[in-house]
Amino acid sequence: MLKNSVIHEELFVGRDLALDYHDGGFPISIVTFEARNKYIDAVEPSPFEGGYGRGIFAQLGLNEFLVKRSRNHWYQTDEIEQVVDIIKERAKGTTLITYGGSMGGMAAISLATKLGAKTFIALSPLYDIAADGEVKDDRWGDEGHLFDFKHNYIRSGDCKDAQGYVFYCPDTVDVEHAQAIERMTKGTLVPLEYGGHPVSFFLNDTYKLKRLVSEIAHGEFDLDNFYNVVRTNTELTHYPHEKQAAEFSRQGNSAAAIKAMRTAESMNPKIARLPYRLGEMLLAAGEFDEAKLAFQRAIAIDPSLARAHARLSRIHEKHGNLSDAIRAIRQAVKAAPSKADARLRLGELLLKAGRSKEAEASISRSLQINAKQPAAHVRLSYAYADQNRWSDAIDAMQHAVAMAPEKPEYRLRLGEWQLKAQDYRPAQVSMQQAIDLAPGNSHYHVRLSYAFAGQKDYQQAANAMEQACRISPDKPASHLRLGECLIKAGDLSGAEAAMGEAVRLDPQWLRAQERLAAVQSAIARRHLASASQ
């Protein structure tokens, strides 16, 4: 069948799903499901993409249904029922197979029986990612909590007669998903040692996906021959060297890991992941210049590799090139605009550059993407503080404290902003809460003394400083401040003793010597006045 004789139709467009059809009048039809896209959201829809296949399977003699998703909903949308009905109607009289990887692989199995499919082809499929699911898989963020997975027909038992192939890597948690799928279907497990997640790249490099799909669809697939071909071709690829590098890295043998990864990169210089991983290893080994070059090679291959831009930003910052660090992290944000951590990192660098207004905008955007970042609220508070917006800084820190109440440093920072705003009583409460969480930190007691001093309660300020000196008796600055508080509390003798200790600890400290002399003079004047009466 010639390509131009295949008719392309758009059969359905909804909020969550769309369905395209390439009709070649063939006796076999394939339904493809898109995989998860890490750059789109699970809740808010994005524009539909082209779908998996886009007509290439029609060249293999297969009618092609492309199920497209606008968000990472794991096909747990009621629109799937409409799509299934449309496919079943249009595919009448043909033998149907389903195909997908990762999230799409889960759908290919789950919907195989509903579609009346003869065979499913699933690459690194998931059995279930629900929060209460059988397989504990934390790779998908909060997505397991967002849906009730009522359209997961693998878990419900509706796929017990479904037949097909599950291609997966046994070195990942995917093996647990595969075992659960084997139990709940009649699928054949096909473990691939170097497959990774998803295994589609490995399969294409060692067998070719079009060949695999064509052979399974036309009943020509031989598992023994498949393994023979894969084994032979694997020896000619980067995969064994990449795995060896990972094993050396886990063992702490960085030199061997770097050498193996260099070999892996040399065998396939078109994969951005390889120089990126080499860069990570070089970075961990402290070889920053070499790491920089590796990340630059990764970016040359894939300019949208946000992680590589972020790593370059770290290297530039370490070398003191703040402007280059900012430019690199901006590229990361451009490549992955929905990544909250990249925007937070940009905000942090802008803060270092003294560009607090821009930092505020970037950090605020990070929090719009993911509000559950206490560290981002802390950084936002610094952006406000740089602008002397103390009320906003306090509000941001209160959010951070609410999210991470166990962190004493957050409560201390809240107290610092309250001090700046001259809210001395709330500052006292915040400092005391920090002390309750970390009583052995002398600095917290020092800061508490300032909250008392702001309220002109100098005796309590002195008491806080006495506690700071007991915890850290070797800090001359603490003894000097104790003396200052005691002066204001009217205790000149105590002040003399405290400042004398500061001078003893640091005999060269001119400020302490001058303050001690001033106190001693005041005491002498007091004695003289008393004697003259």
C-alpha positions as CSV (number, residue, x, y, z in Angstrom):
1,M,0.0,0.0,0.0
2,L,1.5,3.4,-1.0
3,K,1.7,6.1,1.6
4,N,-0.5,8.5,-0.4
5,S,-3.3,5.9,-0.5
6,V,-3.7,6.1,3.3
7,I,-6.6,8.4,4.3
8,H,-6.0,10.5,7.4
9,E,-9.0,11.5,9.5
10,E,-9.5,13.3,12.8
11,L,-12.2,11.2,14.6
12,F,-12.4,12.8,18.0
13,V,-11.2,15.9,19.9
14,G,-12.1,16.4,23.5
15,R,-10.5,18.1,26.5
16,D,-8.3,15.2,27.5
17,L,-8.1,13.0,24.5
18,A,-8.0,13.2,20.7
19,L,-8.2,10.4,18.1
20,D,-6.6,10.4,14.7
21,Y,-7.0,7.6,12.1
22,H,-4.8,6.5,9.2
23,D,-7.0,4.2,7.1
24,G,-5.2,2.1,4.5
25,G,-8.0,-0.5,4.2
26,F,-5.7,-3.1,5.7
27,P,-7.0,-6.3,7.5
28,I,-5.0,-5.4,10.7
29,S,-5.4,-2.2,12.8
30,I,-3.1,-0.9,15.5
31,V,-4.1,1.5,18.3
32,T,-1.2,3.5,19.8
33,F,-1.3,5.3,23.1
34,E,1.0,8.2,23.9
35,A,3.5,7.9,26.8
36,R,3.7,10.3,29.7
37,N,5.3,13.6,28.9
38,K,7.3,15.0,31.8
39,Y,7.0,18.5,30.4
40,I,3.2,18.7,30.6
41,D,0.8,18.8,33.6
42,A,-1.4,16.1,35.0
43,V,-4.3,18.5,35.6
44,E,-4.1,21.4,33.2
45,P,-4.4,20.4,29.5
46,S,-1.7,21.3,26.9
47,P,-2.1,21.4,23.1
48,F,-2.4,17.9,21.6
49,E,0.7,16.6,19.9
50,G,1.0,14.5,16.8
51,G,0.4,11.1,18.6
52,Y,2.6,8.0,18.6
53,G,3.3,6.7,15.1
54,R,1.9,9.5,12.9
55,G,1.3,7.2,10.0
56,I,4.5,5.2,10.1
57,F,2.7,2.0,11.0
58,A,0.4,2.4,8.0
59,Q,3.6,1.8,5.9
60,L,3.8,-1.6,7.5
61,G,0.3,-2.6,6.3
62,L,-1.6,-1.5,9.5
63,N,-4.5,0.8,9.9
64,E,-3.5,3.2,12.6
65,F,-5.5,4.7,15.4
66,L,-3.6,7.4,17.4
67,V,-4.9,8.1,20.8
68,K,-3.5,11.4,21.9
69,R,-3.5,13.0,25.4
70,S,-3.4,16.6,26.5
71,R,-2.2,15.9,30.0
72,N,-0.7,13.1,32.1
73,H,-4.0,11.7,33.2
74,W,-2.9,8.0,32.7
75,Y,-6.0,7.6,30.5
76,Q,-8.2,7.9,33.6
77,T,-10.7,10.1,31.9
78,D,-14.3,9.3,30.9
79,E,-13.5,10.4,27.4
80,I,-11.7,7.1,27.0
81,E,-15.1,5.4,26.8
82,Q,-16.0,7.5,23.8
83,V,-12.7,6.9,22.1
84,V,-13.0,3.1,22.6
85,D,-16.5,3.1,21.1
86,I,-15.3,5.0,18.0
87,I,-12.3,2.7,17.5
88,K,-14.4,-0.5,17.9
89,E,-16.9,0.8,15.3
90,R,-14.2,1.9,12.7
91,A,-12.0,-1.2,13.2
92,K,-14.8,-3.7,12.6
93,G,-13.7,-6.5,10.3
94,T,-10.0,-6.0,11.1
95,T,-7.7,-7.7,13.6
96,L,-6.8,-5.2,16.3
97,I,-3.6,-4.8,18.3
98,T,-2.7,-2.2,20.9
99,Y,0.7,-0.5,21.4
100,G,2.2,1.9,24.0
101,G,5.1,2.7,26.3
102,S,5.2,3.6,30.0
103,M,1.8,5.3,30.7
104,G,0.8,4.4,27.1
105,G,1.9,0.8,27.8
106,M,-0.4,0.6,30.8
107,A,-3.3,1.9,28.5
108,A,-2.4,-0.6,25.8
109,I,-2.9,-3.5,28.2
110,S,-5.7,-2.0,30.2
111,L,-7.9,-1.3,27.2
112,A,-6.9,-4.3,25.1
113,T,-10.0,-6.3,26.2
114,K,-12.3,-3.3,26.0
115,L,-11.2,-2.9,22.4
116,G,-11.3,-6.6,21.5
117,A,-7.6,-6.6,20.7
118,K,-6.0,-9.8,19.7
119,T,-2.5,-8.8,21.0
120,F,-1.0,-5.9,23.0
121,I,2.6,-4.6,22.7
122,A,3.6,-2.9,25.9
123,L,7.0,-1.3,26.5
124,S,7.9,-0.6,30.1
125,P,4.2,-0.6,31.1
126,L,2.9,0.3,34.6
127,Y,0.5,-2.0,36.4
128,D,-0.7,0.8,38.7
129,I,0.6,4.0,40.2
130,A,-2.4,4.7,42.5
131,A,-1.4,6.0,46.0
132,D,-2.8,2.8,47.5
133,G,-1.5,0.6,44.7
134,E,0.3,-2.7,45.0
135,V,3.6,-1.4,43.4
136,K,5.3,1.4,45.4
137,D,6.6,3.6,42.6
138,D,7.6,7.2,43.4
139,R,8.7,8.2,39.9
140,W,5.5,10.1,39.0
141,G,5.3,12.8,41.6
142,D,1.8,13.5,42.9
143,E,0.1,11.9,39.9
144,G,-0.8,8.7,41.8
145,H,-2.9,10.8,44.2
146,L,-4.8,12.8,41.6
147,F,-7.0,10.0,40.0
148,D,-9.1,7.2,41.3
149,F,-7.9,4.9,38.4
150,K,-11.4,3.6,37.7
151,H,-10.3,2.9,34.1
152,N,-7.4,0.7,35.2
153,Y,-8.9,-2.6,33.9
154,I,-5.7,-4.5,34.6
155,R,-6.1,-4.0,38.4
156,S,-9.9,-4.6,38.2
157,G,-9.4,-8.1,36.6
158,D,-11.0,-7.3,33.3
159,C,-7.9,-8.1,31.4
160,K,-7.4,-11.7,32.6
161,D,-7.7,-13.0,29.0
162,A,-5.6,-10.3,27.3
163,Q,-2.6,-11.6,25.5
164,G,0.5,-9.8,24.3
165,Y,4.1,-8.9,25.2
166,V,5.5,-6.9,28.0
167,F,9.0,-5.6,27.3
168,Y,10.7,-4.2,30.4
169,C,14.0,-3.8,32.2
170,P,14.5,-6.1,35.1
171,D,16.9,-3.7,36.8
172,T,14.2,-1.2,37.7
173,V,11.0,-1.1,39.6
174,D,9.4,-1.9,36.3
175,V,10.0,-5.6,37.1
176,E,7.3,-5.4,39.9
177,H,4.9,-3.8,37.5
178,A,5.6,-6.6,34.9
179,Q,5.1,-9.4,37.5
180,A,1.8,-7.9,38.5
181,I,0.7,-7.6,34.9
182,E,1.7,-11.3,34.3
183,R,-0.5,-12.3,37.2
184,M,-3.5,-10.3,36.0
185,T,-3.2,-11.1,32.2
186,K,-2.0,-13.8,29.8
187,G,0.8,-11.6,28.7
188,T,4.3,-12.8,28.0
189,L,7.1,-11.1,29.9
190,V,10.2,-10.2,27.8
191,P,13.0,-8.9,30.2
192,L,15.7,-6.8,28.5
193,E,18.8,-6.4,30.6
194,Y,19.9,-3.0,29.4
195,G,16.5,-1.6,28.6
196,G,16.0,1.1,31.1
197,H,12.8,3.1,31.2
198,P,11.4,3.2,28.7
199,V,12.8,0.3,26.8
200,S,11.8,1.7,23.5
201,F,15.2,3.3,22.8
202,F,17.0,0.1,23.5
203,L,14.6,-1.9,21.4
204,N,15.0,0.4,18.5
205,D,18.8,0.3,18.7
206,T,19.0,-3.5,18.9
207,Y,16.0,-4.8,17.0
208,K,14.0,-1.8,15.5
209,L,10.6,-1.0,16.7
210,K,8.9,-1.1,13.3
211,R,10.3,-4.6,12.7
212,L,9.0,-5.7,16.1
213,V,5.5,-4.3,15.6
214,S,5.3,-5.6,12.1
215,E,6.3,-9.2,13.2
216,I,3.9,-9.3,16.1
217,A,1.0,-7.8,14.1
218,H,1.4,-10.3,11.3
219,G,2.0,-13.3,13.5
220,E,5.7,-13.6,12.5
221,F,7.4,-12.9,15.8
222,D,9.7,-15.5,17.2
223,L,10.9,-14.9,20.7
224,D,14.1,-17.0,20.5
225,N,15.2,-15.3,17.3
226,F,14.4,-11.9,18.9
227,Y,16.7,-12.6,21.8
228,N,19.5,-13.8,19.5
229,V,19.3,-10.6,17.4
230,V,19.1,-8.4,20.5
231,R,22.1,-10.1,22.2
232,T,24.3,-9.8,19.0
233,N,23.4,-6.1,18.4
234,T,23.7,-5.2,22.1
235,E,27.5,-6.0,22.0
236,L,27.8,-3.3,19.3
237,T,26.1,-0.5,21.3
238,H,26.8,1.8,24.2
239,Y,24.4,0.0,26.6
240,P,26.8,-2.4,28.3
241,H,29.4,0.3,28.8
242,E,26.8,2.7,30.2
243,K,25.6,0.0,32.7
244,Q,29.2,-0.8,33.6
245,A,29.8,2.9,34.3
246,A,26.7,3.0,36.6
247,E,27.9,-0.1,38.5
248,F,31.4,1.4,39.0
249,S,29.8,4.6,40.2
250,R,27.7,2.8,42.8
251,Q,30.9,1.1,44.0
252,G,32.6,4.5,44.4
253,N,35.2,3.8,41.6
254,S,34.8,7.1,39.9
255,A,37.9,6.7,37.6
256,A,36.6,3.4,36.2
257,A,33.0,4.9,35.9
258,I,34.3,7.9,34.0
259,K,36.4,5.7,31.6
260,A,33.4,3.4,30.9
261,M,31.1,6.3,30.3
262,R,33.6,7.9,27.9
263,T,33.5,4.6,26.0
264,A,29.7,4.6,26.0
265,E,29.6,8.2,24.6
266,S,32.2,7.4,21.9
267,M,30.0,4.5,20.7
268,N,26.9,6.7,20.2
269,P,27.7,10.4,20.1
270,K,24.2,11.3,19.1
271,I,22.6,10.6,22.5
272,A,22.6,13.6,24.8
273,R,22.1,11.4,27.9
274,L,25.6,9.9,27.6
275,P,27.7,13.1,27.8
276,Y,25.2,14.4,30.4
277,R,25.9,11.4,32.6
278,L,29.6,11.6,32.0
279,G,29.3,15.3,33.1
280,E,27.6,14.2,36.3
281,M,30.4,11.8,37.1
282,L,33.1,14.3,36.3
283,L,31.3,16.9,38.5
284,A,31.2,14.4,41.4
285,A,34.9,13.8,40.9
286,G,35.7,17.5,41.0
287,E,36.8,17.7,37.4
288,F,34.8,20.9,36.7
289,D,36.3,21.9,33.4
290,E,35.8,18.4,31.9
291,A,32.3,18.3,33.3
292,K,31.6,21.7,31.7
293,L,32.7,20.4,28.3
294,A,30.6,17.2,28.7
295,F,27.4,19.2,29.5
296,Q,28.1,21.5,26.5
297,R,28.3,18.4,24.3
298,A,25.0,17.2,25.7
299,I,23.3,20.6,25.0
300,A,24.8,20.6,21.5
301,I,22.9,17.3,20.8
302,D,19.7,18.3,22.7
303,P,19.4,22.1,23.4
304,S,16.2,21.3,25.4
305,L,18.0,19.2,28.0
306,A,17.2,21.4,31.0
307,R,19.3,19.4,33.4
308,A,22.4,20.0,31.5
309,H,21.8,23.8,31.4
310,A,21.2,23.6,35.2
311,R,24.5,21.8,35.8
312,L,26.4,24.3,33.7
313,S,24.8,27.0,35.8
314,R,26.3,25.4,38.9
315,I,29.7,25.2,37.4
316,H,29.6,28.8,36.3
317,E,28.6,29.9,39.8
318,K,31.4,27.8,41.4
319,H,33.9,29.6,39.1
320,G,32.4,33.0,40.2
321,N,30.8,33.7,36.8
322,L,27.4,34.8,38.1
323,S,26.2,36.3,34.8
324,D,27.0,33.1,32.9
325,A,25.3,31.1,35.7
326,I,22.1,33.2,35.3
327,R,22.2,32.8,31.5
328,A,22.6,29.0,31.8
329,I,19.7,28.6,34.2
330,R,17.5,30.8,32.0
331,Q,18.1,28.3,29.3
332,A,17.0,25.6,31.7
333,V,13.8,27.5,32.4
334,K,13.2,28.0,28.7
335,A,13.7,24.3,28.0
336,A,11.5,23.2,30.9
337,P,9.1,26.1,31.8
338,S,7.0,23.9,34.0
339,K,9.9,22.9,36.3
340,A,9.6,24.8,39.6
341,D,13.1,24.0,40.7
342,A,14.7,25.7,37.7
343,R,12.7,28.9,38.3
344,L,13.7,28.8,42.0
345,R,17.3,28.3,41.1
346,L,17.1,31.3,38.8
347,G,15.6,33.4,41.6
348,E,18.4,32.4,43.9
349,L,21.0,33.5,41.4
350,L,19.2,36.7,40.8
351,L,19.2,37.3,44.5
352,K,23.0,36.8,44.6
353,A,23.3,39.3,41.8
354,G,21.3,41.9,43.8
355,R,18.4,41.8,41.4
356,S,15.7,41.3,44.0
357,K,12.7,42.4,41.9
358,E,13.5,39.9,39.1
359,A,14.2,37.3,41.8
360,E,10.8,37.9,43.3
361,A,9.1,37.3,39.9
362,S,11.0,34.1,39.2
363,I,10.5,32.6,42.7
364,S,6.8,33.6,42.7
365,R,6.4,31.8,39.4
366,S,8.1,28.7,40.9
367,L,5.5,28.8,43.7
368,Q,2.7,29.1,41.2
369,I,3.9,25.8,39.7
370,N,4.5,24.1,43.0
371,A,3.3,25.9,46.1
372,K,4.6,23.1,48.4
373,Q,8.2,24.4,48.5
374,P,9.1,25.8,51.9
375,A,12.6,26.7,50.7
376,A,11.0,28.8,47.9
377,H,9.0,30.7,50.4
378,V,12.2,31.4,52.3
379,R,13.9,32.7,49.2
380,L,10.9,34.8,48.3
381,S,11.2,36.3,51.8
382,Y,14.8,37.3,51.0
383,A,13.7,39.0,47.8
384,Y,11.1,41.0,49.7
385,A,13.7,41.8,52.5
386,D,16.1,43.2,49.9
387,Q,13.3,45.6,49.0
388,N,12.6,46.5,52.6
389,R,9.1,45.0,52.3
390,W,9.1,43.5,55.7
391,S,5.4,42.7,55.9
392,D,5.7,40.6,52.7
393,A,8.9,39.0,54.0
394,I,7.2,38.0,57.2
395,D,4.2,36.6,55.3
396,A,6.5,34.5,53.1
397,M,8.4,33.1,56.1
398,Q,5.1,32.3,57.9
399,H,4.2,30.1,54.9
400,A,7.6,28.4,55.2
401,V,7.2,27.8,58.9
402,A,3.7,26.4,58.4
403,M,5.0,23.9,55.9
404,A,8.1,23.0,57.8
405,P,7.4,23.6,61.5
406,E,10.3,21.4,62.6
407,K,12.9,23.7,61.2
408,P,14.3,26.1,63.8
409,E,16.2,28.1,61.2
410,Y,12.9,29.1,59.6
411,R,11.5,30.4,62.9
412,L,14.7,32.3,63.5
413,R,14.5,33.9,60.0
414,L,10.9,34.8,60.7
415,G,12.1,36.5,63.9
416,E,14.8,38.4,62.1
417,W,12.3,39.9,59.7
418,Q,10.0,40.7,62.6
419,L,12.9,42.5,64.2
420,K,13.5,44.5,61.1
421,A,9.8,45.4,61.1
422,Q,10.2,46.4,64.8
423,D,7.5,43.8,65.7
424,Y,9.5,42.9,68.8
425,R,7.0,40.9,70.7
426,P,6.3,38.5,67.7
427,A,10.0,38.4,67.1
428,Q,10.5,37.2,70.7
429,V,8.0,34.5,70.2
430,S,9.6,33.3,67.0
431,M,13.1,33.3,68.5
432,Q,11.9,31.4,71.5
433,Q,10.3,28.8,69.3
434,A,13.6,28.4,67.5
435,I,15.3,27.9,70.8
436,D,12.7,25.3,71.9
437,L,13.6,23.3,68.8
438,A,17.4,23.8,69.0
439,P,18.2,24.8,72.7
440,G,21.9,24.2,72.1
441,N,22.3,26.9,69.5
442,S,23.9,29.9,71.2
443,H,23.2,32.2,68.2
444,Y,19.4,31.8,68.7
445,H,19.8,33.1,72.3
446,V,21.8,36.1,71.0
447,R,19.0,37.0,68.6
448,L,16.4,36.6,71.3
449,S,18.3,39.2,73.3
450,Y,17.7,41.7,70.5
451,A,14.0,41.0,70.6
452,F,14.0,41.8,74.4
453,A,16.2,44.8,73.8
454,G,13.7,46.1,71.2
455,Q,11.1,46.0,74.0
456,K,13.6,47.8,76.3
457,D,13.6,44.7,78.6
458,Y,17.3,44.8,79.1
459,Q,17.4,42.4,82.0
460,Q,15.7,39.7,79.9
461,A,18.1,40.6,77.1
462,A,21.0,40.0,79.5
463,N,19.5,36.7,80.7
464,A,19.4,35.6,77.0
465,M,23.0,36.6,76.5
466,E,24.1,34.8,79.7
467,Q,22.5,31.6,78.3
468,A,24.4,32.2,75.0
469,C,27.6,32.5,76.9
470,R,27.0,29.4,78.8
471,I,26.4,27.4,75.6
472,S,29.4,29.0,73.8
473,P,31.8,30.4,76.4
474,D,34.6,31.0,73.9
475,K,32.9,33.7,71.9
476,P,34.2,37.1,72.9
477,A,31.5,38.9,71.0
478,S,28.8,37.2,73.1
479,H,30.5,38.3,76.3
480,L,30.8,41.9,75.0
481,R,27.1,41.9,74.1
482,L,26.2,40.5,77.5
483,G,28.1,43.5,79.0
484,E,26.2,46.0,76.8
485,C,22.9,44.5,77.9
486,L,24.0,44.6,81.6
487,I,24.9,48.3,81.3
488,K,21.4,49.1,80.1
489,A,20.0,46.9,82.9
490,G,22.0,49.0,85.4
491,D,24.4,46.3,86.4
492,L,27.9,47.9,85.8
493,S,29.7,45.3,87.9
494,G,28.3,42.5,85.9
495,A,29.1,44.4,82.7
496,E,32.7,44.9,83.8
497,A,33.0,41.1,84.4
498,A,31.5,40.2,81.1
499,M,33.6,42.7,79.1
500,G,36.7,41.6,81.0
501,E,36.0,38.1,79.8
502,A,35.7,39.4,76.2
503,V,39.1,41.0,76.6
504,R,40.6,37.9,78.1
505,L,39.4,35.8,75.2
506,D,40.6,38.3,72.6
507,P,43.3,40.6,74.0
508,Q,43.8,42.3,70.7
509,W,40.2,43.4,70.3
510,L,40.3,47.2,70.6
511,R,36.5,47.6,70.8
512,A,36.3,45.3,73.8
513,Q,39.1,47.1,75.5
514,E,37.5,50.5,75.0
515,R,34.1,49.3,76.3
516,L,35.7,47.7,79.3
517,A,37.6,51.0,80.1
518,A,34.4,53.0,79.7
519,V,32.6,50.7,82.2
520,Q,35.4,50.9,84.6
521,S,35.4,54.7,84.4
522,A,31.7,54.7,85.0
523,I,32.1,52.5,88.1
524,A,34.9,54.8,89.3
525,R,32.8,57.8,88.9
526,R,29.9,56.2,90.7
527,H,32.3,55.2,93.6
528,L,33.6,58.8,93.8
529,A,30.2,60.3,93.8
530,S,29.1,57.9,96.6
531,A,32.2,58.7,98.7
532,S,31.6,62.5,98.4
533,Q,28.1,62.3,99.8
